[in-house]
Amino acid sequence: MTTLGHRIASIRRDLGLSRAELARRAGLSVDVLAAIEKATGRPESRVLSRIAKALCVSAIRFFEEVDLVGRWRVQHDGSRK
């Protein structure tokens, strides 16, 4: 299962950003960002918004599920497909 933190880290790496650079752009400490990416911290919505802005993506992208064969997928409206 991919966590919120794994998605953020994946987007960050895809953009070629270090954890320190993303933390700086989002106005966070490296320790806070590391805790979020390692799923040991639970970020508030305003923190997620700052991370999304720093990554130039919508925060919705952090919650999108990857289609997996034979598994339910939760849609944005909460229904199952």
C-alpha positions in Angstrom: 0.0 0.0 0.0 1.3 3.4 -1.0 1.1 6.0 1.8 0.7 9.7 1.5 4.3 10.2 2.4 5.5 7.7 -0.3 3.5 9.6 -2.9 5.0 12.9 -1.8 8.5 11.5 -1.9 7.9 9.9 -5.3 6.7 13.2 -6.8 9.7 15.0 -5.2 12.2 12.5 -6.7 10.5 12.6 -10.1 11.1 16.4 -10.1 14.7 15.9 -9.1 14.4 17.7 -5.8 16.2 16.8 -2.6 14.3 16.6 0.6 16.2 19.7 1.8 15.1 21.7 -1.2 11.5 20.7 -1.0 11.5 21.5 2.8 13.0 24.9 2.0 10.4 25.7 -0.7 7.5 24.6 1.5 8.8 26.5 4.6 9.2 23.3 6.6 12.1 21.7 8.5 13.8 18.8 6.9 12.9 16.7 9.9 9.2 17.5 9.5 9.2 16.6 5.8 11.2 13.4 6.6 8.6 12.4 9.1 5.8 13.0 6.6 7.6 11.0 3.9 8.3 8.1 6.2 4.7 8.1 7.4 5.7 8.8 11.0 4.1 12.3 11.0 0.5 13.3 10.3 0.5 16.6 8.4 -2.2 19.1 8.7 -4.1 20.2 5.6 -2.3 23.5 5.5 1.1 21.7 5.5 0.0 19.5 2.6 -1.1 22.6 0.8 2.3 24.1 1.2 4.0 20.9 0.0 1.7 20.7 -3.0 2.4 24.3 -3.9 6.2 23.8 -3.6 5.9 20.7 -5.9 3.6 22.7 -8.4 0.9 20.0 -8.1 -2.7 19.8 -6.7 -2.9 18.3 -3.2 -5.5 15.9 -4.7 -2.6 14.1 -6.4 -1.3 13.0 -2.9 -4.6 11.0 -2.5 -5.0 9.4 -5.9 -5.0 5.7 -5.9 -3.1 3.6 -8.5 -5.4 1.1 -10.2 -4.6 -2.4 -9.1 -6.1 -5.5 -10.8 -8.7 -7.1 -8.6 -8.9 -4.4 -6.0 -11.4 -1.8 -5.1 -10.4 1.7 -5.8 -11.8 4.6 -3.7 -12.8 7.5 -5.8 -12.6 11.1 -4.8 -16.3 11.2 -4.0 -15.9 8.2 -1.6 -17.7 5.7 -3.9 -16.2 2.4 -4.9 -15.5 1.4 -8.5 
